[in-house]
Amino acid sequence: MKEKTHLLKKHFTASDTVRDIIIGMSDGLTVPFAMAAGLSGAVSQTNIIVIAGCAEIAAGCISMGLGGYLAAQSDAEHYYSEQTKEYEEVKYIPQKEQEEVTDILKTYGLNQLQIEPIMEYFKKNKDKWVEFMMHNELNLNEPDKARGRNSGLTIALAYLFSGFIPLTPYIFIKVSSEALVVSALVTLAALMIFGYGKAKLMGNNPWQSAARTVLIGSVAAAVAYFIAKLIA
């Protein structure tokens, strides 16, 4: 008799910090790589590429970090705005809110007799009532107050670190065509590792993700290089 095996689903439960690192590294590996490759098609000396690359990484850190901060702040403002509305509805139109609670709980298989004591509890605990509605009606969870700052810093630092991976060969190699070859090998390897690791965390096909990530980076760099060649 064959032994029964149980397949356990792996859910992506990574923290917001891991998500921010993925966002920062995704752009940090691709954009500076494409920019350096493009400049390699126009100039032979690497000092210009290094200067431009450092400027791009600085701008990218600020832009991406600020974007992460503003996105988190926007989410927080939306949450507290909706929370205020829920408190007003619980206060001024409680009957309608009770009907909404009943409808939600019935989807979990509870009957009216089971719902009544829950509803009585909510009437005495308005904060819990609002919390229940925020989570179950609006699918919103209370944001971390430090989320905006932490998100911005994490994305910026991830972009900074990954951005220097494609740029570093240009610092040590003085001929751009030679530096481009080393940069491409190093960056494509980094993109493959990044794509593979990201997919493993999220429970997706790692090799498919690695190939897709490498393809996107390669196409971006190749387009930038040939456009620069045509213009130069």
N, C-alpha and C positions, 0 to 999 in steps of 0.2 A: 504494500500500500504506500502510495506516495505521500510524503509529508505535506501537510498544508502550509503554504507560506502566506504571510500577510504583507501586503505592500503598504508602507507608511508614506503618506504624502509629506513632503517637506515644504513648509510654508516660509515665505520670505518675511522674517520678523526682524530684520536689521533695524538698528536705531536710525534716527534722523541724521546722526553724524555720519554714518556709513553712506547714506544716500547723498549727503552733501559732498563727501569725498568722491563718490562716483561722478557727480555732476562736474566738479572741478577738474578731475583728472581727464574726463572725456574730452572737454574742450582744450585743456592744457596740453594734451599730447598732440591733438590734431591741428589746432590753429597755428602755433609757432612752427610746427613742422612744415605746414603748407607755405607759410610766409618765408621761412628760410629756404625752402626748395625753390620758390618763385624767384627770390633774389639771386639764388645761385645761377639761374638762367640768364641773369642780366649783368652780374659783376663777377670778377675773377678773384678779388681779394676778400678775405673773410671779415676784416675789421668792420666794414659797413654792415654786414649781415649781423654781426654780434651786437653792434650798437642798436640797430633797428629791432633785433630780437629782444634785447633787454627792455627797450621802450614798449614793445608790444606786450611782453609779459607783465610789465608794470601796469599798463593800461588794462590788460585783461584781468589782472588780480582785482583792480579797483572796480571795474565794470561788473565782473561776475560776483564779487563779494557784495557789492552794493545791491545787485539784483537779488541775491539770496536774502539779504537783510530786508529789503522792501517787500519781497514776497511773503516772508514770515510775518512782518508787521501787518501786511494787508490781511493775512489769514486771521491774525489776532483781532484786528479791528472788526472783521466780519463776524467772528465768533461773539464778541462782546455786544455788538449791535443786535445780533439775533437773540442773545441772552436777555437783553433789555426788553425786547419785544415779547419774549416768552413770559417774563415776569408780569408785564402789563396784561397779557392775555389771561394768565392764571388769576390775576386780581379782578379784571373787569368782565371777562367772559368765561368764568370757570366751567359753566355747563358744556360749552363747546370743547374746552380742553379735556373735560372728563370723557366726552364721547371719543375724542382722539386717542386718549389713553386706552379706553375700552377696545377700540378697533385694533390698536397695536398689540395688546395682550391677547386678543382672540387669534391673532396670527400664530401665536405660540401654543395654541390649543387650550387656552384657559376658558372656562365658562363664566357666566355672570356671577355665580356664587363665589367662585375663586377670585374674581376680580374685585369684588366689593371691599374686602379688607385691605387690599392694596390701595384702592382709591381712598379709603379712609385714612390710611397712613400718609398718603400724599397731601391730603387736605390739611393735615397737622404739620407737615414738613414741606413747606413750599420750595425750599432750596432743592430738596431731593426730587420734587415734582418737576421743576425746571430742568434739573440735570438729566432726568429721564427723558424729557421731551427733546432736549438738545441732542442727546445721543441717539435716541430711537426714531424720532421724527425727522430731524435735520441731518443726522449722521455727522455731527460735529463733536469733537472732543476739546476740552479746555486746553489751550496752548501753554507751553512753558514760557514764562515771562522772559527768560534769557534766550529764547529760541532765535530771535532776530540777530542778536549779536553773535551767538555761537555759529549760526548758519553762515553769516557773512564771513567770519574769520576762517571757518573750516573750508569753505569753497575757495576763498582767496589763497590760502596756504596750499591747498591741493593743486590749484592752478599753477602757483609759483613753483612748486616742486616738480611737477610733471612737465612744465614748460621748458625747464632747463635740460631735459633729457634730449630732445632733438637739437638744442642749441649748443650743448657742450662740445661736440666735435669741432665746431667752427671756432671755438676759443683756442684749441690746441693745434688745429691744422690750418695752414695759411692759404691754401689753394681751395677755392670754393667747390670745384668739381670733385675733388678728393674728399673734402669734408661732407659733401652731400651723400656720397656713397656710404660713409661710416654712419652719418646721421640717419639715413634711411634704414640701414640694417638694425641699428640700436632702437630706433623708434618703432619700427614694425614689430620687432621682438617685444617691446614694451606694450604695444597695442594688443598683440596676441595674448600676452599674459593678463593684461587688464580685461580684455573681453572674456577670456576664459574664467577668470576669477569672479567677475561680475555675474556671469551666468550661473556659476556654481552657487553663489549666494542666493540668487533669485530662483533657483530650481529649474532653470532653462537648460537647453542643450549647449554645453560649454564650447564644443568645437564649432558649432554653427555660429555662436556669438563671436568667438575669436576670429573666424574667417570674415564675418561681416564687419567687425571693427577694423581689421587690417585692410579690407577692401575700401572702406570709406576713407581711411587715412591715406591710402595709396592714391585713390582717385583725386582727392583734394590736393595733394602735393603735386601730382602729375599735371593737373590742369593749371595750377599756379605756375609751375616751371615752364610749360610750353607757351603760356600767355606772355610770360616775361621774355622768353626767347623771341617771340614774334615782335614784341614792342621794342626790345633793345636793339 
